[in-house]
Amino acid sequence: MINCVNAGGVRFGGDQLPIIAGPCVIESRDHALKMAEAIAEITDSLGLPYIFKSSYDKANRTSVKSFRGLGMKKGLDILSEIKEKVGVPILTDIHNPDEAVVAADVVDVLQIPAFLCRQTDLLLAAGKTQCAVNIKKGQFLAPWKMGAIVQKIESTGNKNILLTERGTTFGYESLVTDVRSISIMQKTGCPVIFDATHSAQMPGKTGDITGGMRDYVPVLAYAATAAGCNGIFLEVHDNVNEAKSDAATQWPLDDLSNLLTIIKQIYQAKNES
């Protein structure tokens, strides 16, 4: 049985399919606010619950020259403004234990990046905030290993746990998605999100910048929805070619409505069958 997790009024594990979406990294206050408003308008029109996602810092870039974001203080100020003005819950990444309490004062979901999913101190610090925690399954990890990670968060008394499938390393510079991992991870009792954009990545493919195959994002999202995931995660940008992070796999804002319309149709068909 899957537990219901409430994150800022958005319910995972219920009878709706929440959408977590936004640009990979906060590029500017105006851009982040514009994106949050535009995506919220689309999800509202489709009747889909929505959480805005963007990172104040991307500490796991391939190159030291890569754009990391605006930093914690400025980034959280922007996320707080978006939460107030747009009226949507917020998700952001944390990378070290000291960030957990500070970020939890602003956001509704603390996200643990895939590369850090086994970092005990980070997990415990996030859990102790009692904020909802979204743990991305490491690309190097089998889905049945996520139970031990869930137990780390639960040891703090926090049951507000989400897990995210985002692809598994397949040889060099490629990922493959095993949709079985959705139902396998659901056996922990946690709702499972599918990250359709990161699952299309090709890490390090273009040298210092992560590559990817954006065209396959819909295929992956449709398959995961049909497989019974409890939410969809998408990085979305209004000008993907100029995005400062993950440009190869962010989904174009102009195409978001069509993508979500089909995802919703698949979700409804599955639930009605």
Secondary structure, 3 states (H helix, E strand, C coil): CCCCEEECCEEECCCCCCEEEECCECCCHHHHHHHHHHHHHHHHHHCCCEEEECECCCCCCCCCCCCCCCCHHHHHHHHHHHHHHHCCCEEEECCCHHHHHHHHCCCCEEEECHHHCCCHHHHHHHHHCCCEEEEECCCCCCHHHHHHHHHHHHCCCCCCEEEEECCEECCCCCEECCCHHHHHHHCCCCCEEEECCHHHEECCCCCCCCEECHHHHHHHHHHHHHCCCCEEEEEEECCHHHCCCCCCCCEEHHHHHHHHHHHHHHHHHHHHC
